[in-house]
Amino acid sequence: MGPEALAQVLQPLRGMFAESSHPEVLVGLAGVDDAAVYRVGEDCAVIQTVDFFPPVVDDPYDFGAVAAANALSDVYAMGGEVRLALNLCCIPEDLPAEVTREILRGGAEKVAEAGGVLAGGHTVTDPELKYGLAVMGLVHPSRIWTKAGAAPGDLLVLTKPLGTGLTTTALKRKLADSERIADSIRSMKLLSRRAAALLAGAGGRACTDVTGFARLGHALEMAEAGGVGFLLEWERLPWVSGALELAAAGGSFPGGTDRNRAFFGASARYSPSLGESERQALFTPETSGGLLAAVPEKELAAVRERFAREAQGLWVVGRVRAGKGIEVV
């Protein structure tokens, strides 16, 4: 569902479950955050999230791992750790059992890598294969990350390259094969667990993960939540191998790209040097994208050192400033 339609259908629910009437709900429908958070004690809050989708890659094991990493990512975007997961499966009647088994194995191994437990799930028969997880995580109530809080002068960092939506759509439309998008598959399977842990000590003010609303959509949600503007530098944005070539060639933009641009585009400004395909790429949905975080400038050197020491990707892609909206230069 696109961002505009989603906002419309959620509006009545916000009135039904006002957070003022439910003080233990620390993060709920009132905002645009990545997961819900419910306080269960002075030192503990539960993070709850869910995500599932049709296959984005050919290999069943890889599909399960990518879908699981994508679902788990929301817990890390809120500053928490994964504890429990449940499978969500829509399975065609004629799908071979070994395919389903490999999908579930891929997902289960990601849950185990996250330090969580896979404890069950729900399966329905459906003409279209879909898989994902319902995930529970834990976080200290005073250490929850939200999209709000970025302050002028903060630097914007990203922990994974962009372009997975372009490469997986090219695969689906037979414009690329699995070998050509191997870099994208590796990125999508990578958990954001370590990146979140390395960011935790940086005094970060705001965080999200870059998924269905694309680079600009999620960045704009952060900027609006903090009452600030973002300046993004095109030349600093990292891309998975082949993504920009596919964008320039056309034919690989997923359907959600136009919906994202229609909803978020009015709040974006661009350098005249950016072509149409480059602008369009910024609105392309991502799968299992990285964390986008606002880090105080004085902390950047220490953050970079920690990421480099552990061979974790980190890119400085822009800056927070006074104002509103996003400018891409």
Secondary structure, DSSP 8 states (H G I E B T S, - for coil): --HHHHHHHHHHHHHHT-GGG-TTEEE-TTS--SSEEEEEETTEEEEEEEEEES-SSSSHHHHHHHHHHHHHHHHHHTT-EEEEEEEEEEE-TTS-HHHHHHHHHHHHHHHHHTT-EEEEEEEEE-SS-EEEEEEEEEE-GGG---S----TT-EEEESS-B-HHHHHHHHHTTSS-TTTTHHHHHHHHS-SHHHHHHHHTTT--EEEE--TTHHHHHHHHHHHHHT-EEEE-GGG--B-TTHHHHHHH-S---THHHHHHHHHGGGEEE-TT--HHHHHHTTS--SS--EEEEE-GGGHHHHHHHHHHTT---EEEEEEESSSSEEE-
